[in-house]
Amino acid sequence: MTESRPHQDAFRAHVPDEVRQHVDAARAEMRRGLETFLPKEFFEHRDTARREMLLAWRGVLDAAISRMDEKKSQA
C-alpha cells in the first residue's frame, strides 16, 4: 500500500528523475554513514521501539473496530 501524497507528486512533477536519483543515493549514503558511528544497539533499540509503537496502534485500531462491531450488533 504505497499511495503517494500530493506534495510528493508535486515534487516528482518539478524535479528531474536524475536529481531524484541523486537525492535517493544521498539518503542511502547518510543511512550507511550513521551505521558507522552509532552503535548496533541504537538500531536494535530503534527497531524495538518502532515495533512497540505499531503494536500500540494495533491495539487502538482493534478497540475501535470492536466498538464499531458492538454498536452494529446492538442496532
Backbone as ProteinMPNN parsed JSONL, in Angstrom:
{"seq_chain_A": "MTESRPHQDAFRAHVPDEVRQHVDAARAEMRRGLETFLPKEFFEHRDTARREMLLAWRGVLDAAISRMDEKKSQA", "coords_chain_A": {"N_chain_A": [[0.848, -1.176, 0.0], [1.354, 1.61, -1.16], [0.671, 4.586, -1.435], [0.952, 7.676, -3.074], [1.613, 10.986, -1.871], [0.126, 14.257, -2.148], [2.132, 16.337, -2.038], [4.371, 14.89, -2.682], [3.822, 14.133, -5.287], [3.867, 16.63, -6.513], [6.536, 17.26, -6.173], [7.724, 15.26, -7.734], [6.779, 16.044, -10.22], [8.135, 18.409, -10.76], [10.826, 18.022, -10.455], [13.649, 16.76, -12.011], [14.205, 13.322, -13.02], [16.865, 12.458, -12.707], [17.856, 14.095, -10.667], [16.247, 13.283, -8.526], [17.175, 10.667, -8.286], [19.764, 11.136, -7.4], [19.198, 12.32, -4.931], [17.99, 10.164, -3.62], [20.18, 8.406, -3.559], [21.923, 9.887, -1.952], [20.494, 9.888, 0.455], [20.566, 7.155, 1.08], [23.337, 6.842, 1.456], [23.699, 8.507, 3.665], [22.336, 7.044, 5.608], [23.975, 4.753, 5.72], [26.262, 6.003, 6.628], [25.484, 6.783, 9.213], [25.413, 4.319, 10.413], [28.069, 3.798, 10.795], [29.005, 5.252, 12.987], [27.153, 5.102, 15.019], [26.199, 2.92, 17.613], [25.467, -0.607, 17.266], [23.442, -1.355, 18.986], [21.855, 0.907, 19.157], [20.326, 0.88, 16.794], [18.994, -1.517, 17.142], [17.464, -0.891, 19.405], [15.94, 1.199, 18.34], [14.445, -0.207, 16.407], [13.02, -1.963, 18.059], [11.52, -0.136, 19.558], [9.991, 1.001, 17.522], [8.5, -1.23, 16.749], [7.007, -1.634, 19.103], [5.466, 0.695, 19.122], [3.92, 0.283, 16.823], [2.507, -1.992, 17.634], [1.045, -0.839, 19.703], [-0.59, 0.938, 18.26], [-1.98, -0.973, 16.816], [-3.499, -2.074, 18.862], [-5.118, 0.137, 19.5], [-6.558, 0.415, 17.107], [-7.816, -2.115, 16.978], [-9.473, -1.939, 19.238], [-11.149, 0.172, 18.463], [-12.417, -0.982, 16.26], [-13.741, -3.078, 17.519], [-15.548, -1.632, 19.118], [-17.103, -0.488, 17.112], [-18.224, -2.802, 15.986], [-19.692, -3.747, 18.179], [-21.596, -1.675, 18.48], [-22.918, -1.978, 16.068], [-24.029, -4.529, 16.336], [-25.793, -4.082, 18.393], [-27.682, -2.479, 17.277]], "CA_chain_A": [[0.0, 0.0, 0.0], [2.229, 2.777, -1.262], [-0.005, 5.677, -2.118], [1.751, 8.897, -2.998], [0.961, 12.144, -1.269], [0.131, 15.376, -3.106], [3.407, 17.061, -2.097], [5.322, 14.032, -3.388], [3.51, 14.229, -6.712], [4.352, 17.925, -6.976], [7.995, 17.125, -6.228], [8.058, 14.454, -8.911], [6.441, 16.779, -11.436], [9.026, 19.547, -10.965], [12.235, 17.68, -10.272], [14.053, 15.732, -12.984], [14.498, 11.991, -12.49], [18.274, 12.37, -12.319], [18.005, 14.752, -9.364], [15.647, 12.401, -7.524], [18.078, 9.53, -8.1], [20.865, 11.614, -6.559], [18.66, 12.5, -3.584], [17.835, 8.824, -3.059], [21.522, 7.883, -3.293], [22.448, 10.625, -0.804], [19.79, 9.393, 1.63], [21.121, 5.828, 1.384], [24.692, 7.038, 1.991], [23.554, 9.059, 5.015], [21.997, 5.923, 6.495], [25.185, 3.952, 5.899], [27.166, 6.8, 7.46], [25.035, 6.684, 10.599], [25.759, 2.994, 10.923], [29.489, 3.719, 11.12], [29.359, 5.831, 14.286], [26.179, 4.773, 16.052], [26.35, 1.506, 17.97], [24.458, -1.545, 16.781], [22.337, -1.348, 19.95], [20.967, 2.018, 18.827], [19.399, 0.445, 15.756], [18.144, -2.539, 17.748], [16.508, -0.182, 20.254], [15.021, 1.907, 17.437], [13.535, -1.18, 15.814], [12.137, -2.445, 19.123], [10.586, 0.951, 19.862], [9.074, 1.101, 16.384], [7.585, -2.369, 16.847], [6.094, -1.373, 20.215], [4.505, 1.716, 18.69], [2.987, -0.359, 15.896], [1.615, -2.833, 18.437], [0.123, 0.066, 20.401], [-1.58, 1.386, 17.281], [-2.84, -2.124, 16.524], [-4.456, -2.142, 19.963], [-6.081, 1.236, 19.338], [-7.434, 0.076, 15.979], [-8.638, -3.254, 17.371], [-10.505, -1.449, 20.161], [-12.116, 0.956, 17.686], [-13.201, -1.928, 15.461], [-14.629, -3.782, 18.455], [-16.645, -0.721, 19.473], [-17.98, -0.386, 15.931], [-18.952, -4.066, 15.886], [-20.679, -3.778, 19.277], [-22.691, -0.757, 18.143], [-23.656, -2.553, 14.953], [-24.801, -5.682, 16.819], [-26.837, -3.58, 19.277], [-28.671, -1.731, 16.497]], "C_chain_A": [[0.893, 1.238, 0.0], [1.532, 3.843, -2.09], [0.86, 6.922, -1.985], [0.919, 10.02, -2.393], [1.046, 13.294, -2.251], [1.463, 16.104, -3.192], [4.474, 16.214, -2.78], [5.092, 14.104, -4.89], [4.013, 15.546, -7.284], [5.869, 17.892, -7.115], [8.397, 16.369, -7.483], [7.805, 15.216, -10.206], [7.455, 17.868, -11.762], [10.51, 19.233, -10.877], [12.599, 16.556, -11.248], [14.402, 14.41, -12.303], [15.935, 11.882, -11.99], [18.506, 12.987, -10.94], [17.425, 13.866, -8.264], [16.533, 11.182, -7.256], [19.252, 9.928, -7.206], [20.402, 11.804, -5.114], [18.512, 11.141, -2.898], [19.193, 8.22, -2.696], [22.13, 8.574, -2.07], [21.8, 10.136, 0.489], [20.349, 8.027, 2.046], [22.519, 5.949, 1.989], [24.653, 7.606, 3.406], [23.237, 7.943, 6.001], [23.227, 5.066, 6.768], [26.196, 4.687, 6.783], [26.782, 6.744, 8.924], [25.452, 5.36, 11.214], [27.235, 2.9, 11.32], [29.821, 4.298, 12.49], [28.3, 5.64, 15.366], [26.291, 3.282, 16.361], [25.181, 0.666, 17.447], [23.227, -1.535, 17.692], [21.356, -0.207, 19.688], [19.902, 1.572, 17.835], [18.477, -0.653, 16.265], [17.064, -1.89, 18.607], [15.47, 0.549, 19.396], [13.996, 0.942, 16.854], [12.542, -1.723, 16.836], [11.09, -1.39, 19.462], [9.561, 1.104, 18.748], [8.041, -0.022, 16.439], [6.559, -2.138, 17.954], [5.045, -0.328, 19.837], [3.476, 1.124, 17.733], [2.007, -1.267, 16.64], [0.602, -1.985, 19.207], [-0.967, 0.547, 19.456], [-2.522, 0.252, 16.894], [-3.909, -2.254, 17.601], [-5.526, -1.069, 19.86], [-7.07, 0.897, 18.221], [-8.348, -1.097, 16.312], [-9.774, -2.824, 18.298], [-11.573, -0.654, 19.409], [-13.007, 0.038, 16.852], [-14.185, -2.683, 16.348], [-15.813, -2.908, 18.844], [-17.631, -0.575, 18.317], [-18.83, -1.644, 15.803], [-20.021, -4.169, 16.957], [-21.868, -2.881, 18.966], [-23.56, -1.342, 17.036], [-24.541, -3.709, 15.424], [-25.94, -5.239, 17.743], [-27.949, -2.879, 18.5], [-29.729, -2.636, 15.907]], "O_chain_A": [[1.147, 1.832, 1.048], [1.775, 3.981, -3.289], [1.428, 7.189, -0.926], [-0.311, 9.991, -2.409], [1.936, 13.318, -3.101], [1.898, 16.459, -4.287], [5.391, 16.76, -3.395], [6.042, 14.134, -5.672], [4.524, 15.586, -8.403], [6.42, 18.437, -8.071], [9.301, 16.786, -8.207], [8.539, 15.049, -11.18], [7.621, 18.219, -12.93], [11.351, 20.077, -11.186], [11.928, 15.525, -11.296], [14.838, 14.389, -11.152], [16.184, 11.272, -10.95], [19.272, 12.451, -10.139], [18.027, 13.712, -7.201], [16.625, 10.722, -6.118], [19.683, 9.148, -6.357], [21.137, 11.483, -4.179], [18.868, 10.99, -1.73], [19.337, 7.595, -1.645], [22.776, 7.926, -1.247], [22.478, 9.985, 1.505], [20.577, 7.78, 3.23], [22.847, 5.232, 2.935], [25.47, 7.237, 4.249], [23.798, 7.896, 7.096], [23.491, 4.697, 7.912], [26.895, 4.069, 7.586], [27.653, 6.665, 9.79], [25.802, 5.291, 12.392], [27.612, 2.021, 12.095], [30.807, 3.892, 13.104], [28.537, 5.988, 16.522], [26.462, 2.473, 15.449], [24.077, 1.162, 17.222], [22.101, -1.689, 17.219], [20.163, -0.336, 19.965], [18.717, 1.853, 18.015], [17.312, -0.72, 15.873], [15.898, -2.28, 18.553], [14.275, 0.518, 19.69], [12.805, 1.25, 16.816], [11.368, -1.921, 16.525], [9.914, -1.709, 19.633], [8.379, 1.316, 19.019], [6.854, 0.205, 16.205], [5.373, -2.413, 17.769], [3.874, -0.458, 20.194], [2.289, 1.435, 17.827], [0.82, -1.306, 16.316], [-0.559, -2.369, 19.344], [-2.143, 0.559, 19.82], [-3.712, 0.474, 16.67], [-5.076, -2.511, 17.304], [-6.703, -1.332, 20.102], [-8.278, 1.074, 18.38], [-9.529, -1.077, 15.967], [-10.905, -3.292, 18.159], [-12.764, -0.793, 19.688], [-14.213, 0.261, 16.753], [-15.334, -2.9, 15.962], [-16.949, -3.38, 18.895], [-18.844, -0.544, 18.523], [-20.03, -1.557, 15.541], [-21.133, -4.623, 16.686], [-23.017, -3.277, 19.163], [-24.784, -1.218, 17.063], [-25.674, -3.853, 14.962], [-26.943, -5.942, 17.864], [-29.05, -2.707, 19.024], [-30.635, -2.161, 15.222]]}, "name": "protein", "num_of_chains": 1, "seq": "MTESRPHQDAFRAHVPDEVRQHVDAARAEMRRGLETFLPKEFFEHRDTARREMLLAWRGVLDAAISRMDEKKSQA"}
